[in-house]
């Protein structure tokens, strides 16, 4: 059964994401797989066949049949985008589909059906698949048109009775600034001392402008707030329990994703300095639950005033909801 619990508001065109302080890291090496091949003169773009051997599977119980079905749907969508086949693309998009572009703009399905070409990009590379049963996440890199800028992408597919449908598509291009490789270096963007920031963390540590309706949604929101409080408190042990071992963080402040070990190491490095990482406040939130997996979308604001748009994936393991993926895009 699919549960959708939405709160959308203060600014639809200005969404936000989770601010994360993290150590510099390289994206896990993985086999690349292109969705689109070179264009043949007179024949238009073609889609290359792709097998599971071309993709790095990083989590979940492998289900080759289901994953091949998903890849077929993903390939069909990319083909529809490349050929500007609006009807074919519309059939593969969930009714609540949202595209978050590199500038943080958010577009709904109705905004894109007649402009499906906006989703076009160069062939995908470094493709990774995370399988959570009724939710599958495809991540990787590609270059955006028309300036050939590099971006990290995430496509969140959900399995419905009618088949696989794309729920969220997000792109993040690194900004001009970056976190110092040496986290002992003080950076106002990623940490202030507790003397400088004496106020407690209310939103999102203790309250949210969002009311979960189902029991699963309540548990997910509780895990989310506990994780944000752990960040604020510098409690690496509490954060570790909420983060899945396979979690990846994609932020506009880093050119590459970072993993759980790097996230926890950053927290431990900040603790002795007496600094605090103030999580961004949530302005609005949407949450969809699909069995033992859930997709969260949030509009957030950093203490500095920067707006972010965030997508998070949650997985229920051994009775506990853990964060499995987080992507942020800075609203330009």
C-alpha beads as a LAMMPS data file, in Angstrom:
LAMMPS data file: protein, C-alpha beads

332 atoms
331 bonds

1 atom types
1 bond types

-500.0 500.0 xlo xhi
-500.0 500.0 ylo yhi
-500.0 500.0 zlo zhi

Masses

1 110.0

Atoms # bond

1 1 1 0.000 0.000 0.000
2 1 1 1.273 3.466 -0.865
3 1 1 1.031 6.221 1.696
4 1 1 1.533 9.828 0.697
5 1 1 1.644 12.478 3.373
6 1 1 2.337 15.930 1.977
7 1 1 2.871 19.393 3.340
8 1 1 3.851 21.860 0.614
9 1 1 4.105 25.524 1.052
10 1 1 6.036 28.448 1.903
11 1 1 7.944 28.505 -1.358
12 1 1 7.445 25.858 -4.003
13 1 1 10.044 27.366 -6.335
14 1 1 12.472 27.661 -3.432
15 1 1 13.052 24.279 -1.860
16 1 1 15.881 23.286 0.410
17 1 1 18.119 20.505 1.552
18 1 1 20.045 19.142 4.459
19 1 1 23.321 20.938 5.240
20 1 1 26.047 18.460 5.968
21 1 1 29.622 19.030 7.035
22 1 1 31.756 16.273 5.622
23 1 1 35.321 15.252 4.939
24 1 1 36.548 15.316 1.371
25 1 1 36.276 12.008 -0.420
26 1 1 36.268 10.320 -3.749
27 1 1 33.177 8.796 -5.257
28 1 1 33.366 4.993 -5.095
29 1 1 34.929 3.641 -8.228
30 1 1 32.405 1.800 -10.332
31 1 1 31.809 0.630 -13.830
32 1 1 30.274 3.273 -16.059
33 1 1 27.260 2.565 -18.216
34 1 1 25.920 4.952 -20.835
35 1 1 22.238 5.364 -21.408
36 1 1 22.677 7.194 -24.682
37 1 1 25.125 6.471 -27.406
38 1 1 26.558 8.882 -29.919
39 1 1 24.050 10.240 -32.383
40 1 1 24.042 8.617 -35.806
41 1 1 23.727 11.186 -38.596
42 1 1 20.190 11.159 -39.908
43 1 1 18.981 8.596 -37.375
44 1 1 18.805 10.614 -34.148
45 1 1 20.062 9.489 -30.742
46 1 1 20.117 5.823 -29.921
47 1 1 19.973 4.068 -26.590
48 1 1 22.649 1.534 -25.735
49 1 1 21.738 -1.764 -24.133
50 1 1 22.825 -1.984 -20.550
51 1 1 23.014 -4.952 -18.218
52 1 1 23.425 -5.301 -14.476
53 1 1 27.117 -5.985 -15.114
54 1 1 27.449 -2.311 -16.156
55 1 1 26.098 -1.045 -12.849
56 1 1 27.444 -1.117 -9.324
57 1 1 24.855 -2.490 -6.898
58 1 1 25.643 -1.179 -3.431
59 1 1 22.767 -2.324 -1.250
60 1 1 19.698 -4.476 -0.958
61 1 1 19.038 -8.074 -1.863
62 1 1 19.772 -8.518 -5.569
63 1 1 16.694 -9.242 -7.663
64 1 1 17.915 -9.528 -11.233
65 1 1 14.465 -9.788 -12.823
66 1 1 13.085 -6.752 -11.008
67 1 1 16.235 -4.740 -11.603
68 1 1 16.288 -5.526 -15.319
69 1 1 12.642 -4.466 -15.522
70 1 1 13.563 -1.215 -13.791
71 1 1 16.511 -0.632 -16.117
72 1 1 14.248 -1.188 -19.107
73 1 1 11.901 1.490 -17.791
74 1 1 14.805 3.866 -17.142
75 1 1 16.202 3.230 -20.615
76 1 1 12.772 3.828 -22.169
77 1 1 12.466 7.134 -20.324
78 1 1 15.873 8.334 -21.504
79 1 1 14.927 7.344 -25.055
80 1 1 11.652 9.263 -24.768
81 1 1 13.512 12.337 -23.538
82 1 1 16.091 12.081 -26.329
83 1 1 13.408 11.800 -29.026
84 1 1 11.044 14.315 -27.392
85 1 1 8.335 11.646 -27.106
86 1 1 6.104 13.391 -24.588
87 1 1 3.477 10.669 -24.348
88 1 1 5.994 7.883 -23.764
89 1 1 7.763 9.933 -21.114
90 1 1 4.507 10.881 -19.373
91 1 1 3.556 7.213 -18.990
92 1 1 6.758 6.578 -17.023
93 1 1 6.425 9.541 -14.658
94 1 1 4.567 9.208 -11.365
95 1 1 1.603 11.598 -10.961
96 1 1 3.576 13.297 -8.156
97 1 1 6.814 13.390 -10.146
98 1 1 9.196 16.266 -9.373
99 1 1 12.374 17.306 -11.157
100 1 1 14.892 19.391 -9.192
101 1 1 17.396 20.911 -11.594
102 1 1 20.942 22.065 -10.856
103 1 1 19.732 25.549 -9.891
104 1 1 17.267 24.177 -7.365
105 1 1 14.207 24.851 -9.501
106 1 1 11.399 22.368 -8.901
107 1 1 9.104 21.309 -11.718
108 1 1 6.076 19.020 -11.485
109 1 1 4.971 16.497 -14.083
110 1 1 2.427 18.917 -15.536
111 1 1 5.212 21.471 -16.072
112 1 1 7.369 19.019 -18.011
113 1 1 5.081 16.927 -20.181
114 1 1 5.161 19.462 -22.995
115 1 1 8.817 20.381 -22.364
116 1 1 10.305 16.961 -21.729
117 1 1 13.483 17.980 -23.538
118 1 1 14.478 19.997 -20.464
119 1 1 15.494 16.703 -18.856
120 1 1 18.038 15.895 -21.556
121 1 1 21.688 15.443 -20.606
122 1 1 24.790 13.672 -21.851
123 1 1 25.158 9.893 -21.378
124 1 1 25.160 8.716 -17.771
125 1 1 28.360 7.368 -16.237
126 1 1 29.459 5.847 -12.907
127 1 1 26.001 4.375 -12.429
128 1 1 25.111 2.921 -9.040
129 1 1 21.909 1.084 -8.150
130 1 1 20.457 0.851 -4.634
131 1 1 17.538 -1.578 -4.378
132 1 1 15.060 -1.183 -1.518
133 1 1 12.306 -3.418 -2.852
134 1 1 9.573 -1.097 -4.084
135 1 1 12.025 1.800 -4.322
136 1 1 15.146 1.779 -6.495
137 1 1 17.683 4.578 -6.608
138 1 1 19.915 5.159 -9.624
139 1 1 22.778 7.602 -9.142
140 1 1 25.692 8.670 -11.278
141 1 1 27.185 11.567 -13.195
142 1 1 26.427 13.257 -16.478
143 1 1 26.967 16.579 -18.179
144 1 1 24.249 19.150 -18.563
145 1 1 23.276 21.149 -21.592
146 1 1 24.027 23.648 -22.949
147 1 1 27.234 24.450 -21.034
148 1 1 28.517 20.887 -20.556
149 1 1 28.670 21.358 -16.762
150 1 1 29.193 18.232 -14.673
151 1 1 26.398 17.166 -12.304
152 1 1 25.569 14.359 -9.911
153 1 1 22.116 12.918 -10.537
154 1 1 19.658 10.758 -8.647
155 1 1 16.583 9.090 -10.153
156 1 1 14.165 7.620 -7.614
157 1 1 11.932 4.935 -9.121
158 1 1 8.958 3.431 -7.293
159 1 1 7.139 0.219 -8.122
160 1 1 3.378 0.633 -8.485
161 1 1 0.738 -1.907 -9.587
162 1 1 1.073 -0.390 -13.069
163 1 1 4.859 -0.855 -13.095
164 1 1 7.940 1.239 -12.367
165 1 1 7.387 5.003 -12.280
166 1 1 9.889 7.812 -11.733
167 1 1 8.975 9.795 -8.606
168 1 1 11.959 12.149 -8.214
169 1 1 14.799 13.251 -10.459
170 1 1 17.422 15.509 -8.891
171 1 1 20.632 17.041 -10.182
172 1 1 23.340 18.693 -8.095
173 1 1 26.214 20.682 -9.538
174 1 1 29.031 21.618 -7.128
175 1 1 29.184 25.304 -6.237
176 1 1 32.281 27.464 -6.418
177 1 1 33.132 27.113 -2.745
178 1 1 34.241 23.926 -1.040
179 1 1 34.841 22.516 2.417
180 1 1 38.482 22.612 3.529
181 1 1 40.161 19.226 3.290
182 1 1 41.486 19.880 6.779
183 1 1 38.388 19.937 8.949
184 1 1 40.397 21.484 11.781
185 1 1 40.306 24.661 9.694
186 1 1 37.436 26.814 10.887
187 1 1 34.762 27.593 8.322
188 1 1 31.714 29.629 9.306
189 1 1 29.669 27.756 6.764
190 1 1 30.174 24.412 8.476
191 1 1 30.571 25.169 12.124
192 1 1 30.334 27.854 14.742
193 1 1 31.266 27.643 18.390
194 1 1 28.554 27.049 20.948
195 1 1 29.347 30.470 22.379
196 1 1 28.521 31.975 18.988
197 1 1 25.375 29.867 18.682
198 1 1 23.879 29.487 22.169
199 1 1 20.285 28.918 20.998
200 1 1 18.886 25.378 21.162
201 1 1 17.896 23.503 18.038
202 1 1 14.092 23.535 17.808
203 1 1 13.348 22.970 14.105
204 1 1 14.346 20.318 13.001
205 1 1 15.638 18.739 16.226
206 1 1 12.416 18.919 18.257
207 1 1 9.628 20.116 15.969
208 1 1 8.657 20.275 12.295
209 1 1 5.971 22.076 10.260
210 1 1 4.744 18.624 9.215
211 1 1 2.331 16.097 10.693
212 1 1 2.964 12.426 9.851
213 1 1 -0.267 10.452 9.571
214 1 1 0.731 6.781 9.421
215 1 1 2.729 4.911 12.072
216 1 1 5.588 4.357 9.619
217 1 1 5.653 8.047 8.757
218 1 1 5.749 8.901 12.458
219 1 1 8.721 6.578 12.985
220 1 1 10.572 8.007 9.982
221 1 1 10.046 11.586 11.122
222 1 1 11.217 10.626 14.617
223 1 1 14.390 9.093 13.150
224 1 1 14.946 12.188 11.029
225 1 1 14.653 14.558 13.995
226 1 1 16.854 12.307 16.134
227 1 1 19.499 12.349 13.428
228 1 1 19.401 16.131 13.144
229 1 1 19.658 16.460 16.929
230 1 1 22.631 14.084 16.933
231 1 1 24.341 16.369 14.405
232 1 1 23.602 19.437 16.527
233 1 1 24.796 17.706 19.702
234 1 1 27.870 16.269 17.987
235 1 1 26.742 12.805 19.077
236 1 1 28.458 10.568 16.517
237 1 1 27.291 7.353 18.203
238 1 1 23.615 8.361 18.004
239 1 1 24.049 9.463 14.400
240 1 1 25.727 6.167 13.515
241 1 1 22.655 4.212 14.627
242 1 1 20.397 6.241 12.355
243 1 1 22.648 6.143 9.295
244 1 1 22.583 2.996 7.176
245 1 1 25.950 1.427 6.424
246 1 1 25.335 2.117 2.716
247 1 1 24.287 5.767 3.119
248 1 1 25.626 8.355 0.686
249 1 1 25.476 12.141 0.995
250 1 1 25.414 14.347 -2.105
251 1 1 25.745 18.060 -1.385
252 1 1 26.442 21.176 -3.469
253 1 1 29.523 21.767 -1.300
254 1 1 31.334 18.653 -2.475
255 1 1 32.332 17.517 -5.933
256 1 1 31.872 13.870 -4.903
257 1 1 29.466 11.976 -2.615
258 1 1 30.593 10.963 0.864
259 1 1 29.714 7.903 2.896
260 1 1 28.885 7.014 6.490
261 1 1 32.497 6.660 7.654
262 1 1 33.382 10.113 6.353
263 1 1 30.262 11.663 7.865
264 1 1 30.955 10.186 11.302
265 1 1 34.647 11.118 11.102
266 1 1 33.689 14.727 10.388
267 1 1 31.432 14.767 13.452
268 1 1 34.182 13.389 15.657
269 1 1 36.635 15.980 14.290
270 1 1 34.278 18.838 15.110
271 1 1 33.510 17.720 18.674
272 1 1 36.887 18.611 20.303
273 1 1 36.807 22.114 18.798
274 1 1 33.606 22.991 20.641
275 1 1 31.900 23.757 17.341
276 1 1 28.311 22.966 16.475
277 1 1 26.745 22.161 13.138
278 1 1 23.341 23.873 13.023
279 1 1 20.996 21.798 10.826
280 1 1 18.884 23.727 8.324
281 1 1 15.313 24.439 9.387
282 1 1 12.561 22.575 7.549
283 1 1 10.028 24.814 5.845
284 1 1 7.965 22.044 4.247
285 1 1 8.118 18.312 3.771
286 1 1 6.601 15.468 1.756
287 1 1 6.879 11.775 2.590
288 1 1 5.918 8.660 0.645
289 1 1 6.074 5.195 2.235
290 1 1 6.446 2.057 0.098
291 1 1 6.586 -0.927 2.422
292 1 1 10.059 -1.048 3.964
293 1 1 11.295 1.954 2.000
294 1 1 10.323 5.613 2.033
295 1 1 11.090 8.759 0.067
296 1 1 11.288 12.171 1.742
297 1 1 11.418 15.554 0.052
298 1 1 12.064 18.705 2.076
299 1 1 12.410 22.453 1.654
300 1 1 14.979 23.788 4.090
301 1 1 16.924 26.917 4.998
302 1 1 20.458 27.069 6.321
303 1 1 21.271 29.444 9.200
304 1 1 23.141 31.539 6.611
305 1 1 19.867 32.048 4.716
306 1 1 20.739 29.787 1.786
307 1 1 17.845 27.722 0.476
308 1 1 18.229 24.032 -0.268
309 1 1 16.153 21.271 -1.789
310 1 1 16.609 17.809 -0.378
311 1 1 15.695 14.247 -1.220
312 1 1 16.200 11.474 1.336
313 1 1 15.639 7.737 1.133
314 1 1 14.850 5.678 4.217
315 1 1 15.022 1.897 4.636
316 1 1 13.504 -0.159 7.450
317 1 1 16.020 -2.680 8.732
318 1 1 15.580 -4.868 11.807
319 1 1 12.583 -2.786 12.804
320 1 1 14.419 0.564 12.580
321 1 1 14.180 3.247 9.920
322 1 1 17.659 4.275 8.743
323 1 1 18.769 6.993 6.361
324 1 1 20.023 5.379 3.151
325 1 1 20.582 8.376 0.870
326 1 1 20.560 12.171 1.033
327 1 1 20.937 14.648 -1.811
328 1 1 20.913 18.431 -1.625
329 1 1 20.735 21.083 -4.299
330 1 1 21.410 24.750 -3.587
331 1 1 18.715 27.118 -4.829
332 1 1 20.491 29.663 -6.995

Bonds

1 1 1 2
2 1 2 3
3 1 3 4
4 1 4 5
5 1 5 6
6 1 6 7
7 1 7 8
8 1 8 9
9 1 9 10
10 1 10 11
11 1 11 12
12 1 12 13
13 1 13 14
14 1 14 15
15 1 15 16
16 1 16 17
17 1 17 18
18 1 18 19
19 1 19 20
20 1 20 21
21 1 21 22
22 1 22 23
23 1 23 24
24 1 24 25
25 1 25 26
26 1 26 27
27 1 27 28
28 1 28 29
29 1 29 30
30 1 30 31
31 1 31 32
32 1 32 33
33 1 33 34
34 1 34 35
35 1 35 36
36 1 36 37
37 1 37 38
38 1 38 39
39 1 39 40
40 1 40 41
41 1 41 42
42 1 42 43
43 1 43 44
44 1 44 45
45 1 45 46
46 1 46 47
47 1 47 48
48 1 48 49
49 1 49 50
50 1 50 51
51 1 51 52
52 1 52 53
53 1 53 54
54 1 54 55
55 1 55 56
56 1 56 57
57 1 57 58
58 1 58 59
59 1 59 60
60 1 60 61
61 1 61 62
62 1 62 63
63 1 63 64
64 1 64 65
65 1 65 66
66 1 66 67
67 1 67 68
68 1 68 69
69 1 69 70
70 1 70 71
71 1 71 72
72 1 72 73
73 1 73 74
74 1 74 75
75 1 75 76
76 1 76 77
77 1 77 78
78 1 78 79
79 1 79 80
80 1 80 81
81 1 81 82
82 1 82 83
83 1 83 84
84 1 84 85
85 1 85 86
86 1 86 87
87 1 87 88
88 1 88 89
89 1 89 90
90 1 90 91
91 1 91 92
92 1 92 93
93 1 93 94
94 1 94 95
95 1 95 96
96 1 96 97
97 1 97 98
98 1 98 99
99 1 99 100
100 1 100 101
101 1 101 102
102 1 102 103
103 1 103 104
104 1 104 105
105 1 105 106
106 1 106 107
107 1 107 108
108 1 108 109
109 1 109 110
110 1 110 111
111 1 111 112
112 1 112 113
113 1 113 114
114 1 114 115
115 1 115 116
116 1 116 117
117 1 117 118
118 1 118 119
119 1 119 120
120 1 120 121
121 1 121 122
122 1 122 123
123 1 123 124
124 1 124 125
125 1 125 126
126 1 126 127
127 1 127 128
128 1 128 129
129 1 129 130
130 1 130 131
131 1 131 132
132 1 132 133
133 1 133 134
134 1 134 135
135 1 135 136
136 1 136 137
137 1 137 138
138 1 138 139
139 1 139 140
140 1 140 141
141 1 141 142
142 1 142 143
143 1 143 144
144 1 144 145
145 1 145 146
146 1 146 147
147 1 147 148
148 1 148 149
149 1 149 150
150 1 150 151
151 1 151 152
152 1 152 153
153 1 153 154
154 1 154 155
155 1 155 156
156 1 156 157
157 1 157 158
158 1 158 159
159 1 159 160
160 1 160 161
161 1 161 162
162 1 162 163
163 1 163 164
164 1 164 165
165 1 165 166
166 1 166 167
167 1 167 168
168 1 168 169
169 1 169 170
170 1 170 171
171 1 171 172
172 1 172 173
173 1 173 174
174 1 174 175
175 1 175 176
176 1 176 177
177 1 177 178
178 1 178 179
179 1 179 180
180 1 180 181
181 1 181 182
182 1 182 183
183 1 183 184
184 1 184 185
185 1 185 186
186 1 186 187
187 1 187 188
188 1 188 189
189 1 189 190
190 1 190 191
191 1 191 192
192 1 192 193
193 1 193 194
194 1 194 195
195 1 195 196
196 1 196 197
197 1 197 198
198 1 198 199
199 1 199 200
200 1 200 201
201 1 201 202
202 1 202 203
203 1 203 204
204 1 204 205
205 1 205 206
206 1 206 207
207 1 207 208
208 1 208 209
209 1 209 210
210 1 210 211
211 1 211 212
212 1 212 213
213 1 213 214
214 1 214 215
215 1 215 216
216 1 216 217
217 1 217 218
218 1 218 219
219 1 219 220
220 1 220 221
221 1 221 222
222 1 222 223
223 1 223 224
224 1 224 225
225 1 225 226
226 1 226 227
227 1 227 228
228 1 228 229
229 1 229 230
230 1 230 231
231 1 231 232
232 1 232 233
233 1 233 234
234 1 234 235
235 1 235 236
236 1 236 237
237 1 237 238
238 1 238 239
239 1 239 240
240 1 240 241
241 1 241 242
242 1 242 243
243 1 243 244
244 1 244 245
245 1 245 246
246 1 246 247
247 1 247 248
248 1 248 249
249 1 249 250
250 1 250 251
251 1 251 252
252 1 252 253
253 1 253 254
254 1 254 255
255 1 255 256
256 1 256 257
257 1 257 258
258 1 258 259
259 1 259 260
260 1 260 261
261 1 261 262
262 1 262 263
263 1 263 264
264 1 264 265
265 1 265 266
266 1 266 267
267 1 267 268
268 1 268 269
269 1 269 270
270 1 270 271
271 1 271 272
272 1 272 273
273 1 273 274
274 1 274 275
275 1 275 276
276 1 276 277
277 1 277 278
278 1 278 279
279 1 279 280
280 1 280 281
281 1 281 282
282 1 282 283
283 1 283 284
284 1 284 285
285 1 285 286
286 1 286 287
287 1 287 288
288 1 288 289
289 1 289 290
290 1 290 291
291 1 291 292
292 1 292 293
293 1 293 294
294 1 294 295
295 1 295 296
296 1 296 297
297 1 297 298
298 1 298 299
299 1 299 300
300 1 300 301
301 1 301 302
302 1 302 303
303 1 303 304
304 1 304 305
305 1 305 306
306 1 306 307
307 1 307 308
308 1 308 309
309 1 309 310
310 1 310 311
311 1 311 312
312 1 312 313
313 1 313 314
314 1 314 315
315 1 315 316
316 1 316 317
317 1 317 318
318 1 318 319
319 1 319 320
320 1 320 321
321 1 321 322
322 1 322 323
323 1 323 324
324 1 324 325
325 1 325 326
326 1 326 327
327 1 327 328
328 1 328 329
329 1 329 330
330 1 330 331
331 1 331 332
